């Protein structure tokens, strides 16, 4: 797989043009054979491209500006075979956008086409973020790549909270969907995606090993984040019988305070990962790179220029934003007219499509025996959902006076805590196999079945009967 190079390189000229071999030392010297020098004394990377100042050698494209045909070819090729196959769905994107304007009454067709169109658009966001991350120091690149993978989720959350309206019970219509999507995103990452990584990696090897710094920090943070997310729910349910206090109002206040605390935790974690302990993480990722069987082939691939990375991100984000708006606008129809439950849309449908690019990347890394990278993406995405995206939507809802809180359904909250405990037990020994992956996926399927039959609150969606049916249009 493609990965970033660190910025501490030797300045001695190297005559060989091969990929750096494994270092026999403590891991600190991995990758120090770059850059080499050409006949003019200019530093070059493994492909012989002169290295631009500030660009990591492995991310150097050897070009500047935009080359349209090469840009399209590199984007279509993407980072793996699965991502390339996803790009065949791009014709659905203009169809989905056109249907919204040309046939606004075709609600089901608009929902289905935009749901499918989100996959290639999100895939381009992930690929462009990956190409940009190549050009940065390794740990910062992994963090940035994970952040770009969360942009789709942030856009969806912002659209959902902005378009939310009061229902017959005086409750914001989209808030239950957002709450379910928050936990659904974490569950999809920790059970479906991580399970797929364990399973796919285990097909080629008896066991795969990963570093405790990645697994323990990630599982520990998720347990803390899970506790922070569900405590407002525990508070609300513990005091449900009290009539002398305004419980919903108190839960909103607690949720806003919790959101601020979770944001602080997120920034402390980023400082830990990118500043005080970046050397440790950098060595782990550097060693993981040399486990990649496709490393030589991947290093030889054409890369996007910095300008092309920015252009690809702008195009992808524009498509994602449009598709997210059109998709969210059809949720009331799907809930009220088609009888799809809020829990199923939020816990299963939205997370699966919004995290498609992140999942493809992590699974491909596991296949290539880069389990530390795969775990960094899976657990990193879950941590960002819990500690960044969730606080953001609560704070934005606060600013819009939408009353966004963290009072989850008890079913969702219990499923989250149990999932964190299950995954934590699998990560404890620092090894994975296809059995653990299968079990994670099966647990996710059980949750999906429960969510499919979980009823909407009384007076909301299809539970409202004919009273709210017409509002779906």
C-alpha positions in Angstrom: 0.0 0.0 0.0 1.0 3.6 -0.5 2.3 5.4 2.5 4.0 8.6 3.5 7.7 9.0 4.2 9.2 10.7 7.2 11.2 13.9 6.8 14.4 12.9 8.5 16.5 11.5 5.6 20.2 11.0 5.1 22.0 13.4 2.8 24.5 10.8 1.5 24.1 10.0 -2.2 22.9 6.5 -2.9 23.6 4.8 -6.2 21.1 2.0 -5.9 17.6 2.5 -7.3 15.9 -0.2 -5.4 13.3 0.1 -2.6 15.0 0.4 0.8 15.3 -3.0 2.5 14.4 -3.8 6.1 16.7 -2.2 8.6 18.3 -4.5 11.1 18.2 -1.9 13.8 15.6 -0.8 16.2 13.2 0.5 13.6 14.3 4.1 13.7 16.3 3.8 10.5 13.5 2.5 8.3 13.2 4.6 5.2 16.4 6.6 5.8 17.8 5.5 2.4 15.8 8.3 0.7 16.4 10.6 -0.9 19.0 9.7 -3.6 20.7 12.1 -5.9 20.7 12.5 -9.7 23.6 13.5 -11.9 23.0 17.2 -11.2 23.2 16.6 -7.4 19.5 17.1 -6.9 17.7 14.8 -4.5 15.4 12.3 -6.2 13.0 9.6 -5.0 12.7 5.9 -5.9 11.2 6.8 -9.3 14.0 9.3 -10.2 11.7 12.3 -9.7 13.3 15.4 -8.2 11.9 16.0 -4.8 10.1 19.3 -4.2 10.9 21.0 -0.9 8.4 20.1 1.8 7.1 17.0 -0.1 7.9 13.5 1.2 9.8 11.4 -1.4 7.1 8.7 -1.6 4.5 11.4 -2.5 6.6 13.1 -5.1 4.8 12.9 -8.5 7.6 14.4 -10.6 5.0 16.8 -12.2 3.5 20.2 -11.4 0.1 21.7 -12.0 -2.7 19.7 -13.6 -2.5 17.2 -16.4 -6.2 16.3 -17.2 -5.8 12.9 -18.8 -3.2 11.7 -16.3 -5.3 13.1 -13.5 -8.4 11.2 -14.6 -6.4 8.0 -15.1 -4.8 8.1 -11.7 -8.1 8.9 -10.0 -9.9 6.1 -11.8 -7.1 3.6 -11.0 -7.4 4.6 -7.3 -5.5 2.9 -4.6 -6.7 -0.7 -4.8 -8.7 -3.1 -7.0 -11.8 -2.7 -4.9 -11.6 1.1 -5.1 -11.2 0.8 -8.9 -14.3 -1.3 -9.1 -16.2 1.3 -7.1 -15.3 3.9 -9.6 -17.4 2.1 -12.2 -20.4 3.6 -10.2 -19.5 7.2 -11.2 -22.2 7.3 -14.0 -24.8 7.0 -11.2 -23.6 10.4 -9.8 -24.9 12.7 -12.5 -28.1 10.6 -12.8 -28.7 10.9 -9.1 -28.2 14.7 -9.2 -30.3 15.1 -12.3 -33.2 13.1 -10.9 -33.5 15.4 -7.9 -34.2 18.4 -10.2 -35.9 16.7 -13.1 -38.2 14.3 -11.2 -38.6 15.6 -7.6 -41.7 13.4 -7.2 -39.7 10.2 -7.7 -38.7 10.0 -4.0 -37.7 6.3 -3.9 -35.6 6.5 -7.1 -33.9 9.7 -5.8 -33.0 8.0 -2.5 -31.6 4.8 -4.1 -29.6 6.6 -6.8 -28.1 9.1 -4.3 -27.4 6.3 -1.9 -25.4 4.5 -4.5 -23.8 7.7 -5.8 -22.4 8.5 -2.4 -20.1 5.4 -2.6 -17.9 6.6 -5.6 -17.9 10.2 -4.4 -16.8 9.2 -0.9 -14.2 6.9 -2.5 -12.7 9.9 -4.3 -12.6 11.9 -1.1 -10.7 9.0 0.5 -8.3 8.6 -2.4 -7.5 12.3 -2.8 -6.9 12.5 1.0 -4.6 9.5 0.7 -2.6 11.0 -2.1 -2.3 14.3 -0.2 -1.3 12.4 2.9 1.6 10.7 1.0 3.3 14.0 0.7 3.3 14.6 4.5 5.3 13.2 7.4 3.9 9.7 8.2 1.9 10.1 11.4 0.4 13.4 10.3 -0.5 11.8 7.0 -2.4 9.0 8.7 -4.3 11.4 10.9 -5.1 13.6 7.9 -6.2 10.6 5.8 -8.5 9.5 8.6 -9.9 13.0 8.9 -10.7 13.2 5.2 -12.5 9.9 5.6 -14.7 11.5 8.2 -15.6 14.5 6.0 -18.5 12.7 4.4 -19.9 11.9 7.9 -19.5 15.5 9.0 -21.3 16.8 5.9 -24.2 14.4 6.5 -24.5 15.3 10.1 -24.5 19.1 9.3 -27.2 18.6 6.6 -29.3 16.5 8.9 -29.2 19.0 11.8 -29.8 22.0 9.4 -32.8 20.4 7.7 -34.3 19.1 10.9 -37.9 20.2 11.7 -40.3 19.8 14.7 -42.6 16.8 14.4 -46.0 16.4 16.0 -44.5 15.8 19.4 -42.4 18.9 19.3 -39.2 16.8 18.7 -36.6 17.6 16.1 -37.4 15.1 13.3 -33.8 14.4 12.3 -32.2 14.2 15.8 -33.1 10.5 16.3 -31.5 9.7 12.9 -28.4 11.7 13.8 -28.1 9.9 17.2 -28.5 6.5 15.6 -26.0 7.5 12.8 -23.4 8.5 15.4 -23.5 5.1 17.1 -24.1 3.3 13.8 -20.9 4.8 12.4 -18.9 3.5 15.4 -20.5 0.1 15.2 -19.9 -0.2 11.5 -16.2 0.7 12.0 -15.6 -1.5 15.1 -17.6 -4.6 14.1 -18.2 -4.6 10.3 -15.0 -3.0 9.0 -12.7 -4.4 11.7 -14.3 -7.8 11.4 -13.8 -7.7 7.6 -10.1 -6.7 8.2 -9.6 -9.6 10.5 -11.3 -12.0 8.2 -9.6 -10.9 4.9 -6.2 -10.8 6.5 -6.8 -14.2 8.2 -7.5 -15.8 4.8 -3.9 -15.5 3.8 -2.2 -16.0 7.2 -2.8 -18.0 10.4 -2.5 -14.9 12.6 -1.8 -11.2 12.1 0.0 -9.2 14.7 -0.3 -5.6 15.5 1.4 -3.2 17.9 0.0 -2.6 21.4 0.5 1.1 21.1 -2.1 1.2 18.3 -4.6 -1.3 19.8 -4.5 -0.4 23.5 -4.7 3.4 22.9 -7.5 3.0 20.4 -9.6 0.5 22.5 -9.0 2.5 25.7 -10.0 5.8 24.0 -13.1 4.1 22.6 -14.2 2.9 26.1 -13.8 6.4 27.5 -15.6 7.9 24.6 -18.4 5.3 24.8 -18.8 6.1 28.5 -19.0 9.9 27.7 -21.6 9.2 25.0 -24.0 7.0 27.0 -23.9 8.8 30.4 -26.5 11.4 29.3 -28.7 8.5 28.3 -28.2 6.9 31.7 -29.0 10.2 33.4 -32.2 10.6 31.4 -33.4 7.0 32.1 -32.5 7.1 35.8 -34.6 10.2 36.3 -37.4 9.3 33.9 -40.0 9.0 36.6 -39.3 12.4 38.1 -41.8 15.1 37.4 -40.3 18.0 39.4 -37.5 18.7 36.9 -37.4 19.3 33.2 -35.4 16.2 32.2 -35.1 17.0 28.4 -33.7 20.4 29.1 -31.2 19.1 31.7 -30.1 16.4 29.2 -29.4 19.0 26.5 -27.2 21.0 29.0 -25.3 17.8 30.0 -24.9 16.9 26.3 -23.4 20.2 25.5 -21.0 20.1 28.4 -20.0 16.5 27.4 -19.5 17.6 23.8 -16.9 20.2 24.9 -15.1 17.7 27.2 -15.0 15.2 24.3 -13.5 17.8 22.0 -10.8 18.5 24.6 -10.1 14.7 24.7 -9.8 14.6 20.9 -7.2 17.4 20.7 -5.2 15.9 23.6 -5.1 12.6 21.7 -4.0 14.3 18.5 -1.2 16.1 20.4 -0.2 12.8 21.9 -0.2 11.1 18.5 1.4 13.8 16.3 3.8 15.5 18.8 4.9 13.8 21.9 4.7 10.2 20.7 5.0 10.7 16.9 8.3 8.9 16.9 6.8 5.8 18.3 3.9 5.8 15.8 6.2 6.7 13.0 8.4 3.7 13.6 5.4 1.4 13.9 4.0 2.6 10.5 7.4 2.5 8.9 7.8 -1.1 9.9 4.3 -1.9 8.7 5.1 -0.5 5.2 7.8 -3.1 4.7 5.3 -5.9 5.4 3.4 -4.8 2.2 3.9 -7.4 -0.5 2.8 -4.8 -3.1 5.2 -2.1 -1.8 7.5 -2.0 -4.9 4.5 -2.0 -7.3 2.8 0.7 -5.3 5.9 2.9 -5.1 6.2 2.8 -8.9 2.6 4.0 -9.4 2.0 7.5 -10.8 1.0 10.0 -8.1 -1.2 13.1 -8.1 0.4 16.5 -7.9 -0.4 18.7 -4.9 -2.6 20.8 -7.2 -4.4 17.7 -8.5 -5.0 16.5 -4.9 -6.7 19.8 -4.1 -8.8 19.7 -7.3 -9.8 16.1 -6.6 -10.9 17.0 -3.1 -12.9 20.0 -4.3 -14.7 17.9 -6.9 -15.4 15.1 -4.5 -16.6 17.3 -1.7 -18.9 19.2 -4.0 -20.4 15.9 -5.1 -20.6 14.5 -1.6 -22.3 17.7 -0.3 -25.0 17.7 -3.1 -25.6 14.0 -2.7 -25.8 14.3 1.1 -28.5 17.0 0.8 -30.6 15.1 -1.7 -30.3 11.9 0.3 -31.3 13.5 3.6 -34.2 15.3 2.0 -35.7 11.9 1.1 -35.3 10.4 4.6 -38.8 11.7 5.8 -40.3 9.9 2.8 -38.5 6.7 3.5 -39.5 6.8 7.2 -43.1 8.0 6.8 -44.2 6.5 3.5 -42.0 3.4 3.2 -42.0 2.5 6.8 -38.2 2.2 7.2 -37.3 2.6 10.8 -35.2 5.6 12.1 -33.0 3.1 13.9 -32.3 1.1 10.7 -31.6 4.2 8.6 -29.3 5.7 11.3 -27.6 2.6 12.6 -27.1 0.7 9.3 -27.9 2.5 6.0 -26.2 5.9 6.6 -23.0 4.6 8.3 -22.4 1.8 5.7 -22.4 4.3 2.8 -20.6 7.2 4.5 -17.7 5.0 5.6 -17.4 3.0 2.3 -14.0 4.6 1.3 -12.5 4.2 4.8 -13.6 0.6 4.9 -12.2 -0.2 1.5 -8.8 1.3 2.5 -8.6 -0.6 5.8 -9.6 -3.9 4.2 -7.0 -3.6 1.5 -4.3 -2.8 4.1 -5.3 -5.9 6.1 -5.1 -8.0 2.9 -1.5 -6.6 2.4 -0.6 -7.5 6.1 -0.5 -3.9 7.2 -2.6 -4.4 10.3 -1.2 -1.4 12.2 -2.4 0.9 9.3 -5.7 -0.9 9.2 -6.3 -0.5 12.9 -5.2 3.1 12.8 -7.8 3.8 10.2 -10.6 1.8 11.8 -10.1 2.9 15.4 -9.0 6.4 14.3 -12.3 6.8 12.4 -14.3 5.6 15.4 -12.4 7.9 17.7 -13.1 10.9 15.3 -16.8 10.1 15.2 -17.0 9.9 19.0 -14.6 12.7 20.0 -14.9 15.2 17.0 -17.9 14.7 14.8 -20.4 14.1 17.6 -19.4 17.2 19.6 -19.4 19.2 16.4 -23.1 18.3 15.6 -24.1 19.0 19.2 -22.4 22.4 19.2 -23.8 23.3 15.8 -27.3 22.2 16.9 -26.8 24.5 20.0 -26.0 27.4 17.7 -29.0 26.6 15.5 -31.2 26.1 18.6 -32.1 22.6 17.4 -31.9 20.9 20.8 -29.4 18.2 19.7 -28.6 16.0 22.7 -27.0 12.7 23.4 -30.0 10.9 24.9 -29.7 7.8 22.8 -32.1 4.9 22.8 -31.2 2.4 25.4 -30.9 -0.3 22.7 -28.3 1.8 20.9 -26.3 2.7 24.0 -26.1 -0.9 25.2 -25.1 -2.1 21.7 -22.3 0.4 21.7 -20.8 -0.5 25.0 -21.1 -4.2 24.3 -19.4 -3.8 20.9 -16.5 -1.8 22.5 -16.0 -4.6 25.1 -16.1 -7.3 22.4 -13.6 -5.6 20.2 -11.4 -4.7 23.2 -11.2 -8.4 24.1 -10.1 -9.3 20.6 -7.4 -6.7 20.6 -6.0 -7.6 23.9 -3.6 -10.3 22.7 -2.2 -8.3 19.8 -3.2 -10.9 17.3 -6.2 -11.4 14.9 -7.5 -14.2 12.8 -10.5 -15.0 10.5 -12.5 -16.5 13.4 -12.5 -13.2 15.3 -13.4 -11.3 12.1 -16.3 -13.6 11.5 -17.6 -13.2 15.0 -17.4 -9.4 14.7 -19.4 -9.4 11.5 -22.0 -11.8 12.9 -22.5 -9.5 15.9 -23.0 -6.6 13.5 -25.6 -8.6 11.5 -27.5 -9.3 14.8 -27.6 -5.6 15.6 -28.7 -4.8 12.0 -31.6 -7.3 12.4 -32.7 -5.7 15.7 -32.5 -2.2 14.2 -34.7 -3.3 11.3 -37.5 -4.2 13.6 -36.9 -1.5 16.2 -40.0 0.7 16.2 -40.0 4.5 15.8 -41.1 6.6 18.8 -44.9 7.0 19.1 -46.1 9.8 16.8 -43.0 9.8 14.7 -42.6 8.5 11.1 -44.8 5.6 10.1 -45.8 5.1 13.8 -47.8 8.3 13.4 -50.1 6.6 10.9 -51.9 8.8 8.5 -51.2 11.9 10.7 -47.7 12.4 9.4 -47.9 10.5 6.2 -48.3 13.4 3.8 -45.2 15.2 5.2 -42.8 12.8 3.5 -43.4 14.6 0.2 
